[in-house]
């Protein structure tokens, strides 16, 4: 299964509440702190919803 390294590079301040909750659901709490998550259709959908706030890399297993 794919793994993604996600880093939040833009703030969630001033964003709609739905986007803020998506960032929290992905495990992103602070800017520039990487999180590694397992790829699934649900996670890929969440990444796509807030991709303008993130930097995403696919991690080799």
N, C-alpha and C positions, 0 to 999 in steps of 0.2 A: 504494500500500500504506500502511496505517496506521503511525504512529510513536507511541510512548508515552514520556513523560517519567516516570521512576520515581525516587522518593526513599524511602530506607529511614528510617522514623521511629521504629521500635522495635528494640531490640537482639535479636540472635540468640542471646545467651547464655541457656542453660537450655532452648533449643528442641531438638527432635529433630534428629539428624544429617542426616536427609533435607531438612529445611527449611533448615539451614545451607548444605548443598551447593546447594540451589536458589538461595539468595541469591547465592552465588559465581558460579553459572552465568549469572545475570542481569547480572553485572558489578558488583554492589554490594559495596563493600569497607568503607566507613565510613558512619556515620549522617549524614544530611542532605546527602549528595553526590548530585546528580542524574545520571542516566544516561538517554540516549535510545536506545531499541531499536526495531528494525523489528518490526511486528506480524505474527505468524504463528500458526497454531494451537498450535504447541509453546510459543512465548513466552507466549501468552495463558493456556495451561494452567499454566505456571510462576507467572505473576502471580496466578492464581486460587488456587494452592496456598499462597501466603504473603501473601495480600492483607491479612491482619490486621497485618502488619508494615510495610506500604507505603502511600505516597500516590501514586496514579497519575493522570496527566493525558494526554489525547490531544492530540498536537501537530499543528498544521496544517503541511502541507508547503510 
